Amino acid sequence: MYKVLTIAASDSGGGSGIQADLKTILSLRGYGMSVVTAVTAQNTLGIQGAQAMPAEMVGLQMESVLGDIGTDSVKTGALINADIVETVADKLAKYRIEKVVADPVLSSKGGTSLLDDPGKEAFIRRIFPLAHVLTPNIPEAEQFTGMKISNVGDMKKAATKLRKMGPRYVLVKGGHLEELPVDVLFDGSEHYELSSRRVPTKHSHGTGCTLASAIATILARGTSLVESIDQAKRYLYRALRFSLDIGHGIGPTNHYASITMEVARSRVLEELEKALDRLKRLNVGRLIPEVQSNLAYAIPYAESVWDVASFPGRIIRVGNGVQNVAPPKFGASRQIHHLVLAAMEYNPEYRAAMTVFYSDALVNRIRSIGYTIAEFDRSRTPADLAEEEGSTLALGVLDVIEELGRVPDAIFDRGAWGKVPMIRLFAKDPSAIVDLVAKL
């Protein structure tokens, strides 16, 4: 296991600083160690108070870790004042730490200063030359360079100027850009533009800490810097997309989204196999439509069709029973996978779906036993989407859910030109789908 040391402030709310760093390191399979530079009283509303650690205690923490355990990389965060900066720099130089990810945390989102003016000067003079990569956001880059940064061109100029101050690489983060976020990496000769999708969430507390500690953890494995940044950005995207709406202010990123997704994959396949075994013991062949059926289940925090599993070749009717052609597989059927993803956009708990035969009698039966069922009209599908696999289903599901304000237990359509009428069942897991099927 690779070792990563974070040197930063403690966040009592758990969303940034030491706490965010350690969660990130663990999620990326690293062994996290910490040096606390300050203790903050902090929550989603901001910082209510902060107390810097004595520089001597910061140095003693570093000696304890580096003198015994050692580390494969270091991430620095809030260093508070010049004395702490000087102490940290002395220890990094003494132990010849090569992979230093220096995140120059100057202030919190709420504006609380986390590095005083003498500390900034010391940071430039002592930490910049020790940094393998410096990771300022746009406001931080503006303070260090004295430039106004409004676009990617300005970011490139700032990165060039910052690298001349000592870091081996500079990554200027573009989250503050008005358009799509683009980060700029400069290696001394080339500027690399690293774009990403913007996540529509206000819950972004700890993004800088999370990205920097992710880069440090992946670098510790021996991965190149460009690849480390790419993987770290993907990790941060998931953490932001599934950020946590907790507290009364700006919630934190979800550091466990990625690891939860990976752990869940084998469980999803197992649950699908179990559900199909139950279906095989039921006489439900009459529920299988002409185009056959399928049963799908998504991992938590699913992002694409490759995060949803179903049965390749579908579930087929054999007499009064059913059989599968192949075991469940991720990415096996785009249509039903789009269906599940559409439902999850509104309620992430609804991760399972199954297609069954349509008839008025079956629709009435579903209603009569207390389940919610709704209809969508395929004729409303825009022409430019009609031929895109899975798009008509997703659009119909979204229309129905928007109208109802919830995910129903079933959605049916009466078909269209070249489209077979169908009922789609929804539930939180495959077992609940089978429970519904057994009642039909």
matplotlib code that plots the C-alpha trace (Angstrom):
import matplotlib.pyplot as plt

x = [0.0, 1.4, 1.8, 0.6, 1.2, -1.2, -0.1, -3.2, -5.7, -8.4, -12.0, -14.4, -17.2, -15.3, -15.6, -12.2, -8.6, -7.2, -10.5, -11.2, -7.6, -7.7, -11.1, -9.7, -6.5, -8.3, -10.9, -8.0, -6.4, -3.6, -2.4, -3.0, -1.0, -1.5, 0.2, -2.3, -1.3, -4.4, -7.7, -10.8, -14.4, -16.1, -19.3, -21.2, -21.9, -18.2, -15.4, -16.4, -12.9, -9.4, -6.3, -2.9, -0.7, 2.8, 5.3, 7.4, 4.5, 4.0, 7.7, 7.5, 4.5, 6.5, 9.5, 7.4, 5.9, 8.8, 11.5, 9.6, 7.0, 8.2, 6.0, 5.6, 4.1, 3.1, 0.1, 0.2, -2.9, -3.5, -0.2, -1.5, 1.6, 5.3, 6.6, 4.7, 5.7, 9.3, 9.1, 7.3, 9.8, 12.7, 11.4, 10.5, 14.0, 15.6, 13.8, 14.2, 10.5, 10.2, 6.5, 5.1, 1.6, 1.4, -2.1, -1.7, -4.8, -5.0, -8.6, -11.8, -14.9, -16.3, -13.3, -11.5, -7.7, -5.8, -2.4, -1.2, 0.8, 4.2, 3.1, 2.4, 5.9, 7.4, 5.3, 6.7, 10.2, 10.3, 7.5, 7.4, 10.9, 10.0, 6.7, 6.5, 3.2, 1.6, -2.3, -3.7, -7.2, -7.7, -8.1, -4.9, -3.0, -4.1, -2.8, 0.6, 1.1, -0.7, -2.5, -6.2, -7.3, -10.5, -9.9, -7.8, -5.2, -4.7, -4.4, -1.6, 0.3, -0.2, 1.0, 4.1, 4.8, 4.3, 6.6, 9.4, 9.0, 10.2, 7.6, 8.4, 4.8, 1.9, -1.8, -4.0, -7.6, -10.4, -13.4, -14.0, -14.3, -17.8, -17.8, -16.9, -14.1, -10.7, -7.5, -4.2, -1.1, 2.4, 5.5, 8.0, 7.5, 3.9, 0.6, -2.1, -5.8, -7.6, -11.4, -14.2, -17.9, -19.3, -21.4, -24.6, -24.3, -23.8, -22.3, -18.7, -17.0, -13.5, -13.0, -9.5, -8.3, -10.0, -8.3, -4.8, -4.9, -6.2, -3.3, -0.8, -2.3, -2.2, 1.3, 2.5, 1.8, 4.4, 1.8, 2.8, 1.6, -0.7, -2.4, -2.6, -4.4, -6.7, -7.7, -8.0, -10.3, -12.5, -12.6, -13.5, -16.2, -18.0, -17.5, -19.1, -21.9, -23.0, -22.1, -23.8, -26.7, -26.0, -26.1, -27.6, -25.0, -22.5, -22.3, -19.2, -18.1, -18.8, -15.4, -16.8, -18.8, -16.1, -15.3, -19.0, -19.4, -16.5, -17.5, -21.1, -20.4, -20.1, -23.1, -25.3, -24.5, -25.2, -28.6, -29.6, -28.7, -30.8, -33.8, -33.7, -33.6, -36.8, -38.4, -37.5, -39.5, -42.6, -44.9, -44.4, -43.7, -47.0, -45.5, -42.6, -43.3, -42.6, -39.3, -38.4, -37.7, -34.8, -34.1, -31.6, -29.9, -27.5, -24.7, -25.2, -24.2, -24.4, -23.2, -23.5, -24.9, -21.7, -22.7, -25.9, -26.1, -28.7, -28.8, -27.2, -29.5, -32.4, -34.7, -36.7, -40.0, -39.8, -43.2, -44.8, -41.4, -38.4, -34.7, -31.7, -29.2, -26.2, -25.3, -25.7, -23.2, -22.6, -23.4, -25.3, -28.5, -28.5, -32.3, -33.2, -30.0, -31.1, -34.4, -32.8, -30.5, -33.5, -35.3, -32.2, -31.9, -35.0, -34.7, -31.2, -32.8, -34.8, -32.0, -33.9, -36.2, -37.9, -39.8, -43.0, -45.9, -48.5, -52.2, -55.1, -55.9, -52.3, -52.4, -55.6, -54.1, -51.1, -53.5, -55.8, -53.1, -52.0, -49.1, -48.7, -48.7, -48.5, -48.5, -46.3, -47.0, -44.3, -45.8, -44.5, -40.9, -38.9, -37.8, -34.1, -34.3, -36.5, -33.7, -31.2, -31.2, -32.7, -33.5, -37.2, -37.5, -35.5, -37.5, -40.8, -39.7, -38.5, -41.8, -43.9, -41.7, -41.8, -45.5, -45.9, -43.1, -41.9, -40.9, -44.0, -43.9, -44.7, -44.8, -46.5, -46.8, -49.2, -46.5, -45.9, -44.7, -42.1, -42.3, -43.9, -46.2, -44.6, -44.8, -41.7, -41.6, -39.4, -38.2, -35.3, -33.8, -34.4, -36.0, -38.7, -39.3, -39.8, -42.2, -44.3, -44.1, -45.2, -48.5, -49.3]
y = [0.0, 3.4, 6.0, 9.6, 12.4, 15.3, 18.5, 20.7, 22.1, 20.1, 20.7, 19.8, 19.5, 16.8, 18.4, 19.8, 19.8, 16.8, 15.0, 15.4, 14.4, 11.2, 10.1, 10.7, 8.8, 5.8, 5.8, 5.6, 2.7, 4.7, 4.7, 8.2, 10.0, 13.6, 16.6, 19.1, 22.8, 24.3, 23.3, 25.0, 25.2, 24.7, 23.5, 23.9, 27.5, 28.5, 28.8, 30.0, 30.0, 28.8, 28.1, 27.6, 24.9, 25.9, 25.5, 23.3, 20.9, 20.8, 20.0, 17.3, 15.6, 15.6, 14.1, 11.4, 10.3, 10.8, 9.5, 6.2, 5.4, 7.5, 8.5, 8.1, 11.6, 14.7, 17.0, 20.4, 22.4, 25.3, 26.3, 29.4, 31.4, 31.9, 30.0, 26.9, 27.3, 27.5, 24.5, 22.4, 23.4, 22.5, 19.0, 18.4, 19.3, 17.3, 14.1, 14.9, 14.4, 14.4, 14.1, 17.2, 18.4, 21.9, 23.2, 26.9, 27.3, 31.1, 31.4, 29.4, 29.7, 32.1, 34.4, 33.4, 33.8, 30.5, 32.0, 35.4, 37.8, 36.9, 33.2, 33.9, 35.3, 32.3, 29.9, 31.4, 31.4, 28.0, 25.7, 26.7, 25.3, 22.0, 21.5, 18.7, 20.3, 23.5, 23.5, 27.1, 28.0, 31.2, 33.6, 32.0, 32.3, 36.0, 36.7, 35.0, 36.6, 40.0, 39.2, 39.4, 35.9, 35.8, 33.0, 30.1, 32.3, 34.2, 30.9, 29.8, 33.1, 32.7, 29.1, 30.2, 33.0, 30.7, 28.0, 30.5, 30.9, 27.3, 24.5, 21.7, 21.7, 24.1, 23.2, 26.3, 25.1, 26.6, 26.0, 29.7, 30.2, 31.2, 28.8, 25.1, 24.5, 23.9, 23.3, 24.3, 22.2, 23.7, 21.6, 24.3, 23.8, 22.7, 23.9, 21.2, 22.0, 19.5, 20.0, 18.5, 18.7, 21.2, 19.6, 21.6, 21.5, 24.1, 21.4, 21.8, 22.2, 20.7, 20.4, 21.8, 19.5, 16.5, 17.0, 17.7, 14.7, 12.5, 13.6, 12.9, 9.5, 8.4, 9.9, 7.8, 4.7, 5.8, 7.1, 9.9, 13.4, 13.9, 10.5, 11.2, 14.5, 12.8, 10.1, 12.6, 14.8, 11.8, 10.9, 14.5, 14.6, 11.6, 13.2, 16.3, 14.7, 12.8, 15.5, 15.5, 17.7, 17.9, 20.9, 24.3, 25.7, 24.4, 20.6, 18.5, 16.4, 12.6, 11.0, 7.5, 7.7, 6.0, 3.2, 2.5, 2.1, -0.4, -2.5, -2.7, -4.2, -7.8, -7.5, -6.2, -9.3, -11.6, -9.9, -10.2, -13.9, -14.5, -12.6, -14.6, -17.9, -16.8, -15.8, -19.3, -20.9, -18.8, -19.5, -16.1, -17.0, -15.2, -11.9, -12.0, -9.8, -10.7, -8.9, -10.8, -9.2, -8.0, -7.3, -4.5, -3.3, -0.4, 0.2, 3.1, 6.4, 5.0, 7.4, 5.5, 2.3, 0.6, 1.0, -0.9, -4.7, -6.9, -10.1, -10.3, -11.9, -11.0, -13.2, -15.5, -17.4, -21.2, -22.7, -21.2, -20.3, -18.2, -18.7, -16.6, -16.8, -15.6, -14.5, -10.8, -8.3, -4.6, -2.6, -5.5, -3.6, 0.1, 0.5, -0.8, 0.7, 4.2, 3.5, 2.8, 5.9, 8.1, 6.9, 7.3, 11.0, 11.6, 9.0, 7.3, 4.5, 3.2, 1.2, -1.8, -2.2, -5.0, -5.1, -7.1, -7.8, -5.0, -5.5, -3.5, -6.3, -6.3, -2.5, -2.8, -5.6, -3.5, -0.7, -3.0, -4.4, -0.9, -0.1, 3.2, 3.0, 5.8, 6.1, 7.8, 8.4, 7.4, 9.6, 12.6, 11.5, 14.2, 13.0, 13.5, 11.1, 8.4, 6.5, 6.8, 3.6, 4.1, 7.8, 7.3, 5.3, 7.7, 10.7, 9.0, 8.1, 11.6, 13.1, 10.8, 11.3, 15.1, 15.0, 12.8, 14.2, 10.7, 7.4, 5.2, 1.4, 0.9, 2.9, 1.6, 2.7, 1.5, 1.3, 3.2, 2.5, -0.3, -0.1, -2.9, -1.8, -2.6, -2.2, -1.3, -2.1, -0.1, -0.8, -0.3, -3.7, -6.9, -8.7, -6.1, -6.4, -10.2, -9.5, -7.4, -9.9, -12.7, -10.9, -10.5]
z = [0.0, -1.0, 1.8, 1.5, 4.0, 4.1, 5.9, 6.4, 8.8, 10.5, 9.5, 12.3, 9.7, 7.8, 4.3, 3.7, 5.0, 6.8, 6.9, 3.2, 2.4, 4.5, 3.0, -0.5, 0.2, 1.7, -1.2, -3.7, -1.7, -0.1, 3.5, 4.8, 7.5, 8.7, 10.1, 11.6, 11.0, 12.6, 14.2, 12.9, 14.2, 10.8, 9.2, 5.9, 6.8, 7.1, 9.6, 13.0, 14.5, 13.9, 16.0, 14.5, 15.8, 17.2, 14.4, 16.7, 17.0, 13.2, 12.8, 15.5, 13.7, 10.5, 12.2, 13.8, 10.5, 8.1, 10.6, 11.1, 8.4, 5.5, 2.6, -1.1, -1.6, 0.3, -0.1, 1.5, 2.2, 4.6, 6.2, 8.1, 8.7, 7.8, 10.8, 9.8, 6.1, 7.0, 9.3, 6.7, 4.0, 6.3, 6.9, 3.2, 2.3, 5.1, 4.0, 0.3, -0.5, -4.3, -4.9, -3.3, -4.4, -3.1, -2.9, -1.9, 0.2, 0.8, 2.1, 2.6, 0.3, 2.9, 2.8, 6.0, 5.6, 5.9, 5.0, 6.1, 4.0, 5.4, 4.9, 1.2, 0.8, 2.6, 0.5, -2.7, -1.5, 0.3, -0.9, -4.6, -5.3, -3.5, -5.3, -7.9, -8.9, -7.7, -7.9, -7.5, -8.4, -10.4, -7.4, -5.9, -9.2, -9.4, -6.0, -6.6, -10.1, -9.7, -12.9, -13.8, -15.1, -17.2, -19.7, -20.7, -22.4, -19.1, -17.3, -19.6, -19.0, -15.2, -15.3, -17.2, -14.7, -11.7, -13.0, -13.2, -9.5, -8.8, -9.2, -11.6, -12.9, -12.5, -12.7, -12.7, -12.0, -14.0, -11.8, -11.5, -15.2, -16.4, -19.3, -19.0, -16.5, -18.1, -16.1, -17.5, -16.9, -17.8, -17.8, -18.8, -22.5, -23.2, -22.0, -21.7, -21.5, -19.3, -19.7, -17.7, -17.4, -14.9, -12.2, -11.4, -7.6, -4.9, -2.6, -3.5, -0.1, -0.2, -3.9, -4.0, -1.1, -2.7, -6.1, -4.6, -2.3, -5.2, -7.4, -4.5, -3.9, -7.6, -8.0, -5.0, -7.1, -9.7, -12.2, -14.5, -13.5, -16.5, -15.9, -12.2, -12.8, -15.3, -12.8, -10.0, -12.0, -12.8, -9.1, -8.2, -10.9, -9.2, -5.7, -7.0, -9.0, -5.9, -3.4, 0.0, 0.8, 4.5, 6.9, 6.1, 3.8, 1.2, 1.6, 1.0, -1.9, -1.6, -1.2, -1.2, -4.4, -6.5, -4.0, -3.5, -7.2, -7.5, -4.5, -5.8, -9.2, -8.1, -5.8, -8.6, -10.7, -7.8, -7.2, -10.8, -10.8, -7.7, -9.1, -12.4, -10.4, -8.7, -12.1, -13.4, -10.6, -11.5, -14.4, -15.9, -19.6, -20.5, -19.4, -21.9, -24.9, -28.6, -28.5, -25.3, -21.9, -19.8, -16.2, -15.3, -12.1, -11.6, -9.2, -6.8, -8.3, -11.9, -14.5, -17.8, -19.4, -18.4, -14.8, -15.4, -15.8, -17.6, -19.5, -23.0, -25.4, -23.1, -21.1, -23.3, -23.0, -22.9, -22.5, -19.4, -18.0, -18.8, -19.5, -20.0, -22.9, -21.0, -17.5, -16.5, -17.8, -17.5, -20.6, -22.2, -23.3, -24.0, -24.1, -20.6, -19.2, -20.4, -18.8, -15.4, -15.6, -16.4, -13.3, -11.2, -12.2, -10.2, -7.5, -7.1, -5.1, -8.1, -9.7, -11.2, -14.2, -16.2, -19.4, -19.6, -22.1, -22.5, -22.3, -20.9, -18.5, -17.2, -16.7, -14.8, -12.7, -11.7, -10.6, -8.8, -6.5, -5.4, -7.7, -9.5, -13.3, -15.8, -19.6, -22.2, -25.9, -28.3, -31.0, -29.0, -29.6, -31.5, -34.9, -34.2, -31.3, -32.7, -34.2, -31.3, -29.3, -25.9, -26.3, -26.9, -23.7, -21.6, -23.0, -22.2, -18.7, -18.0, -19.3, -17.0, -14.0, -14.4, -14.6, -11.6, -9.6, -8.7, -10.2, -10.7, -10.2, -13.9, -17.1, -20.3, -23.9, -26.6, -29.2, -32.5, -36.0, -35.6, -31.8, -29.7, -26.9, -23.5, -19.8, -17.8, -14.1, -11.7, -8.2, -5.9, -6.6, -8.7, -5.8, -5.5, -9.3, -8.9, -6.0, -8.3, -11.2, -8.9, -8.2, -11.9]

ax = plt.figure().add_subplot(projection="3d")
ax.plot(x, y, z, "-o")
ax.set_aspect("equal")
plt.show()
